[in-house]
Amino acid sequence: MMKHRIYIVGMGPGREDMMTGEAIVALEQAEVIIGYPVYLKLLGERFVGKEFLSTPMKQEVTRCRMAFEEAEKGKKVALICSGDAGIYGLASLMYELLSEYGDCELSVIPGITAANSGAAVLGAPLNHDFCVISLSDLLTPWERIEKRLRMAAEGDFVIAIYNPSSHKRRDYLQKACDILLEIIEPERPCGYVENIGRDQTSYGVCSLKQLRDTEVNMFTTVYIGNSTSYVVDGHLVTKRGYQL
């Protein structure tokens, strides 16, 4: 029996010229595009003729089931996620639910995650070993986040921080910096990028001590350099290790 294929599409920052060709093809072939309302608006006029379905934030399970249900009706379905669908996206949840929908199969289309697109704005901060840590404790206990921050600092990783602040978590970046300052020197080069790949993109380079008191929001990605990171021409760079 022919299975119903669902494309789980990473749309990058949202701008069409920052999507992969594979993502655009999947969206063009889809009859139904499902996603968070903000992401659907970012798609622009190219896909305006498609059927758009959405659910609010915190209804991700409902959104995923909607994708399966629409596919079972025989429709070509694309489920969109910002950045990459497999990095804090819905790809893993779709696979968790797959056993309930035996006549469907999944195809994950990669996208540019914020760590990559923000790094390009700053310069080259991820040019050696790095990790990505989200400060959102909605699905992860803060104790585990704190441990990961400490271990990343101890391991001298460059750290990309997602979800550094929100209305309910205004002081979380400050808390994270306080943890890191127990291990890392206050002068460590850092950076941040807001609204990556969208209108009014802005960025800054600063020290870890200055970052602690920097105001950010949920659309900001933060970068903590490692022991080889430095600032050149206003950009944050991490050395790869070449001998010059």
C-alpha positions in Angstrom: 0.0 0.0 0.0 1.3 3.5 -0.9 1.9 5.5 2.2 1.0 9.1 2.7 4.2 11.2 2.9 4.5 14.2 5.2 7.3 16.7 4.7 8.6 18.2 7.9 10.2 21.4 6.6 12.8 23.5 8.2 12.2 27.0 6.8 15.3 28.7 8.3 14.8 32.3 9.5 11.7 32.4 7.2 13.0 34.5 4.3 12.6 32.7 1.0 16.2 33.3 -0.1 17.4 31.7 3.1 15.4 28.5 2.6 17.0 25.5 0.9 15.9 24.6 -2.7 14.6 21.3 -1.3 12.4 23.1 1.2 10.9 25.4 -1.5 10.1 22.4 -3.7 8.4 20.6 -0.8 6.3 23.6 0.0 5.4 24.1 -3.7 4.3 20.5 -4.0 2.2 20.6 -0.8 -1.5 21.2 -0.9 -1.7 21.9 2.9 0.9 23.8 4.9 0.6 23.5 8.6 2.5 25.6 11.1 2.6 28.2 13.9 0.8 31.3 12.7 3.9 33.5 12.9 5.8 31.1 10.6 3.0 30.9 8.1 3.0 34.7 7.8 6.7 34.6 7.0 6.1 32.4 3.9 4.9 35.4 1.9 2.9 35.5 -1.3 4.6 32.7 -3.1 2.5 30.1 -1.3 -0.7 32.1 -0.8 -2.8 29.7 -2.8 -2.1 26.8 -0.4 -4.4 25.7 2.4 -2.9 27.0 5.6 -3.7 25.4 9.0 -2.3 26.4 12.3 -2.5 26.0 16.1 -1.4 28.5 18.8 1.8 28.1 20.8 1.8 25.2 23.3 -0.4 23.2 21.0 2.4 21.4 19.2 1.0 17.9 19.7 -2.4 19.0 18.2 -0.5 20.6 15.2 1.4 17.3 14.6 -1.8 15.2 14.8 -3.4 17.7 12.3 -0.6 17.0 9.9 -1.2 13.2 10.1 -5.0 13.6 9.8 -4.7 15.8 6.7 -2.3 13.3 5.1 -4.7 10.5 5.8 -7.3 12.3 3.8 -4.9 11.9 0.8 -3.6 15.5 0.8 0.1 16.4 0.3 1.1 17.9 3.6 4.1 20.0 4.7 4.6 20.8 8.4 6.8 23.8 8.8 9.2 24.8 11.6 11.5 27.8 11.9 15.2 27.1 11.6 15.7 23.3 11.3 12.8 21.0 12.2 15.2 18.6 14.0 16.7 21.3 16.2 14.1 22.3 18.9 11.6 21.6 16.2 8.7 19.1 15.6 10.6 16.3 13.8 11.1 14.2 16.9 7.5 14.7 18.0 6.3 13.6 14.6 8.4 10.4 14.9 7.0 9.8 18.4 3.5 9.9 17.0 4.2 7.9 13.8 3.3 4.5 15.2 -0.3 5.7 15.6 -0.6 6.5 11.9 0.6 3.4 10.1 -0.2 4.6 6.6 2.0 7.7 6.8 5.7 8.2 6.3 7.9 11.2 7.2 10.5 13.1 5.2 12.6 15.7 7.1 13.8 18.7 5.1 16.7 20.4 6.8 16.8 24.2 7.3 19.3 26.8 8.5 19.1 26.9 12.3 19.5 30.2 14.2 23.0 29.2 15.5 24.3 29.1 11.9 22.5 32.1 10.5 23.3 34.3 13.6 26.9 33.2 13.5 27.2 34.4 10.0 26.0 37.9 11.1 28.6 38.0 13.9 31.5 36.6 11.9 32.8 33.2 12.7 32.1 32.3 16.4 31.3 28.6 15.8 34.5 27.7 14.0 35.5 25.1 16.6 33.6 22.7 18.9 30.4 24.3 20.1 27.1 23.4 21.7 23.6 24.8 21.7 21.6 25.2 24.9 18.1 26.5 25.3 17.3 28.5 28.4 13.6 27.7 28.1 12.5 25.6 31.1 9.1 24.9 29.7 10.1 21.3 28.8 13.5 21.0 30.5 14.0 21.5 34.3 16.2 24.5 35.1 18.5 22.3 37.2 19.4 20.3 34.0 19.9 23.5 32.0 22.2 24.9 34.7 24.3 21.6 34.7 24.6 21.8 30.9 25.9 25.4 31.1 28.5 24.5 33.7 29.7 21.4 31.7 29.9 23.4 28.5 31.9 26.1 30.2 34.2 23.5 31.8 34.7 21.9 28.4 35.6 25.2 26.8 32.9 24.9 24.2 31.6 27.9 22.3 28.0 28.2 23.5 25.0 29.3 21.4 22.1 30.1 23.6 18.5 29.8 22.3 15.4 31.3 24.1 17.5 33.6 26.4 14.5 35.6 27.6 10.7 35.9 27.5 8.0 37.8 29.3 8.0 35.1 32.1 11.8 34.6 32.0 13.2 38.1 31.9 16.2 37.3 34.1 17.2 33.9 32.6 20.1 35.2 30.6 21.4 37.0 33.7 21.1 33.8 35.7 23.0 31.9 32.9 25.7 34.5 32.8 26.1 34.3 36.6 26.6 30.6 36.3 29.2 31.0 33.5 31.0 33.7 35.4 31.9 31.2 38.1 34.0 29.4 35.5 34.7 31.9 32.7 36.6 35.2 32.9 34.4 38.4 32.8 36.2 39.6 29.6 35.3 36.6 27.5 34.1 37.8 24.1 30.4 37.2 23.4 27.8 38.3 20.9 24.1 38.4 20.2 21.9 38.7 17.2 18.2 39.7 17.1 15.6 39.0 14.4 18.0 36.9 12.3 17.3 37.0 8.6 14.3 39.2 9.1 13.5 43.0 9.0 15.5 45.0 11.6 18.2 42.4 12.2 20.6 43.8 14.8 23.6 42.5 16.6 26.3 43.3 19.1 29.6 42.1 20.4 30.5 42.5 24.1 32.2 40.8 27.1 30.5 38.2 29.2 30.2 40.7 32.1 28.5 43.2 29.7 26.3 40.4 28.3 24.9 39.8 31.8 23.2 43.2 31.8 22.2 43.2 28.1 18.5 43.2 27.3 17.4 40.5 24.9 14.2 38.8 23.9 12.9 35.5 22.6 14.0 36.4 19.0 17.7 36.8 20.1 20.4 34.2 19.8 23.4 34.6 22.1 26.9 33.4 21.7 29.5 32.8 24.4 33.0 32.5 23.0 35.6 29.9 24.0 39.1 30.6 25.3 40.4 31.3 21.7 37.6 33.6 20.7 38.4 37.2 19.9 37.0 40.3 18.3 38.3 41.5 15.0 36.8 44.4 13.0 33.8 44.4 15.3 33.1 40.7 14.6 33.3 37.6 16.9 35.7 35.0 15.7 36.8 31.6 17.2 40.1 30.3 16.1 40.2 26.9 14.3 43.8 26.2 15.4 45.8 26.8 12.3 49.5 27.8 12.8 50.2 31.1 11.0 
